[in-house]
Amino acid sequence: MKKIGFIGAGNMATAIIKGLIAQNGDGSFINVYDLSEEKLAEISKLGVNTLSSSQSIVKDSDIIVLAVKPQNYAEVLDELKEVVSTDKTFVSIAAGISIAYVQNALGCNCPVVRVMPNTPLLLKKGASALCPSDNISEDDKQIVYDMFAGSGVCEYITEEHMNEIIAVNGSSPAYIYMFAQAMADYAVSVGIDYDKALNLICATLEGSAAMLRESGDTPDVLIQKVSSKGGTTIEALNVLREQGFSASVKDAMKACTKRAEELGK
């Protein structure tokens, strides 16, 4: 079995590691390094190997997941330059970091998979977009796909759209949380218990997603099916339309993409 190394042991790395262990039965093939000794001590409880440096991760792993913030990439990749080779595959999960940036910073034409996961991956409900470089082996490509598919849904996306996809699945949980919070705030303002309202809101979001996935109807058709002429739903929709709900969402997504391009390398 190929060894998988993680540089960084934050929440996303931990979620991916737990998914790998669930798929394979143990963590003996997983190496982890983090600057924080506290995080390493915590992750070691999962039965993985904790190593003393990022260079040791590269030396002792076949596939290396770069689970660090975009602003730390330059420093981390510079540290790895002297120990990389083309038989190492790198996985980048940072917003805006291109395949070319990783290869150039390493000074090596290593295979790279650019991935945009999202935080529901922590609950095995993730949505991850993947873009592998052309020089990756089919074996490594499948291993990386399975790494994320074990914790949710995966789709391959061309790199030209990897910045835009952040707005679609990477940052978008926050939009949905804001929408849920607004609904809950309204419920409280009219005297409905917050916990009861939130329970109903969560179930409604889950059910609506299931309808989108399983009914075979488009979003427009589903909207029509909920909206009786002269009824309550149409009144709510009219206000959302008047106040530019759809346009605001699209503008927010454009702003998200713009920031990804600013962060991008």
N, C-alpha and C positions, 0 to 999 in steps of 0.2 A: 504493500500500500504506500502511495506517495505521502510524504510528510507535508503538512500545511503549517506555515508559520504566520503569526500575527505580530505586527509591530503596532502596539496600542492595545489596551485592554479595557476600553470604555464600554458603554452600554451596547452599542451596535456590534462591536467585536464579540462581546459576551453572548449576545443573542445568536450570532452566526455559529459560534463555538458550541453552544448548547444544541443547536440544530444538527451540527455535524456529529456530535456525540449520540444524539437520538437516532440518527441514521445508521451509525456504525457500531454502536454498542459500548465504546469507550473512547477516551481521549489520548491514548498513548501515541497517536500519530500527529498530535497537535503540539506545536511549540509556540510559546508566548513570551513577549518582552514588553515591558512598560517602564517608563521612568519612575512611576509610583510603586514603591515596595508594597504599599497597602493593597493596591489593585492586584499586584502579582500574587500576594498571599491569598486574596479572595478567589482569584481565578484558579489557583492551584488546587482548591477544594474540589474542582470538577474532574481532577485526575489528568490534567494536561501537564506538559513539561514547561517549566518556567526557566528562561535563559537570562544571561547576564547582560546582553547587549543586542542592539539591532543587527550588528554584523554577524553575531553568532546565529541569529534567526536565519539569515540568508545562507550561511554556510551549511546549516543542518536542515534546511527545508527545500522542497521542490517548488512549492507554490507559496508566494509571500503576499499576505494581505496587508496593505498599507492603511491601517485604521487610525490615522492621525488627521488633525485639522489641516485644511488647505494651506494656511499660513505657516505650517511647520514642514511642508513637503520639501522645500529647498534644502533645509538643514538635514533632514533625515536622509534624503536621496544622496546628498553629498557624502554623508558618512558611509554609504553603501557602495560607492563607486569602485573601491579597490577590491571588493569581494564578489562582484556580480559576474555572471557569465550567461551566455545565450541559452543555457539549459535551465535557467530559472524563469518561472512565470510570475509576473506581478499582477496583483488585483488592486485597483484604486477605487475607493468608495467616497472620495471627496468631491464636492461640487466644483465644477469648472476645470478640473485638472485633466488635460488631454493626454491621450496615449503618447503623442510626440513629446510632450513635456517630460513625462516619466522617462522615456527612452533617452532623450537628450541629457537630462539631469544625471542619469546613471552612466552616460557615455557608453551605452550598450544597447544593441538592437534586440533586447529581451522581449519575448511575448508579453503583452499587457492586456488585461481585461478591465475596461472601464465600467463601473457599476454605479447606478443610482438606486439604492434601496430606500425604504422609509421606516419610520419608527414602529408601525404595527408589526414589523418583523419580530419585535420583542415578544409578541403573543402568537407567533406562527401565522400571522395574518398579513404578511408583508406583500408589497408590490415592488418588484425590482426590475429595472431596465438594464440590459447588458449590451456591451459593445466590445467584442474581442478584436485584437489586431490580426492581420492577415497571416502572420507567421506562427500562430499558436497551433499546437498539435490537437487533433480531434479528442484525444484522451484528456488533456488538460482543459479543453473547452467544456467537455462534459462534466468534469469534476467541479469546475467553477459554477456551471449552471446548476448542478445538483446542490451545491453549497447554499444557494439562495432559494432554489425551488423547494428545499426541505422546510422552509419557513414561510411559504406563501407562493404567489404567482410570479412568473418571470416572463419577460418578453425581450427578444433581441431588437435593438434599435441601431440605426446607422449613426456614426459619430457626429455627423452634421446636425443631428437633432438631440444630442445628449444634453445640451444646455437647456433647450426648450422642455425636455421631458422632466426636468426638475420641478417645473411648475405643475406638471400633470400628476406625478406620483410622489415626488420627494418632499416638497413643501406643502402640498395640498391638504394633508391631515389637519394642519393649523387652520385652514379656511373653514373646514368642517367643524372643528372645535369652536371657532368663533360663532358660526351659525347656531350651533347647539347652545352656546352660552346665551346668545340673544333670545332664543326661544325660552330657555329656562328663566332668564331675567323677566321676561314678559309674564310667565306663569306666576312667579313670585309676586310681581306687582299687582296681580289680581287676586292674590290670596291663596294660590295653590302651593302646596308643600314642595320645596325644591327637589328633594330626593325622589318623590313620586313623579314629578314632572320629568326629571332627568331620566328616570327608568323608562318612561313612555317614549321620550325622545330617542334614546338609544335603540330601543326596539323598533321604532319607526325608521331610523336610519338603516338598521340591519335589514329590515323587511323591504325597504325601498331598493337597497342594493341587490337583494335577491330577485326582486321583480325586474330590475334592469338586466340582470344576468340570465334569468331563466324564462321570462315571459315571451321572449322573442320580439317584443315591441321596442320601438325607438323611444328615447326620452320624450319627444314631442307627443307621441301617441299615448304614452303613460300619463303625461300631463293632462291630455284631453279626457282620459278615462276618469280622472279624479275630479274634473271641473264640470259640474252641471251648470247649464245656463241659468243665470239668476241666482246661483247658490253661493255658499260661503267661500269656497276655494277660489272662485273666479274673482271675488272681491279682493282677496289677499294677493292674488297674482297681478291684478291690475295695479295695485300699489307698488309691488316690486318692479313691475315694468316701467311705471311712471318715474320711479326713483333710480332707474338705470341699473337694476340688479345684475343683469347679464353683462352689461358693458363694464361695470365695476369689477366683476370677476375676471374678465378678459384683461382689463388694465392692470389688475394685480398680478396676473400671470406674466404679462409683458415686463413688469417691473422685476419680477423674480428672475426671468431670463436675462434681463439687462445686468442684474447684479451678478449672475453666474458668469456672464461674459467678462465683467470687471475682475472677478476673482480668477478667471480662467488663465491658463498658461499655454 
